[in-house]
Amino acid sequence: MAQNGYASEAGPYVEAMRTIRRAKSLFFGLLLAVLLLLITAFCLVRYVGVINSILRGLKEIPEREIFWDNLLSQVFPLLIFVGVVVGFLYGLTLLIGLGVSIAGRLEAVAGLTRGFFWSLFFLAIFLPWQNILVHRTANNQGVPMLKSVPGVLYGLDELKLKVAPAISDQQVDILREVWLGGRFLLYPIAALLLLVAAQSRYHPQRIEIPRPVTISRPTEKSPDKPQ
């Protein structure tokens, strides 16, 4: 038994990887909840019509729609904050786990390496670039720098701006419906697939490296001297 209380030298590394795995699962669950809530919010606004009167600009607005508008106004900033913070924490957790696996010579190195790069791809499309990459001029006018490539995360104002024309139109525009479905449904689903790919399973056992074997050559015996 080792003096530090572990059965082998790899014990501390294995214990650290178990802590990292629990943190990784927690962050994965939070990001999964953010993506599902974004998809649910779009479906409620576009297909259920929880704030139809507000999007149409009508004067008489039912109390039910006012309730949903207030609820969504509070939920969306929380989703953006949790999504950005937890997204970075998730990638950082994978990076720390990769370093621990390399130091402890654990079997999790290959899985965490793949998961870390998948998490980078996830962050590349997940972050709200349409709000981050905006240059503010002196007269406080926004100049979008990456207007055509938005992130998966979005705010309620953006959702209202994109969905309102489709609801106010009397005729259904098929191309616009396809664009809305791709922006607010397929885009989060693609991020969800990248997140699942980053959440790779691994078993933090130590890889025992065999010791080098020394081959001894037989020495030639000197002939016996005559007595």
Summary of the structure (lengths in Angstrom):
residues: 227
radius of gyration: 28.3
end to end distance: 57.2
largest distance: 127.1
contacts: 600
relative contact order: 0.15
helix: 64%
strand: 4%
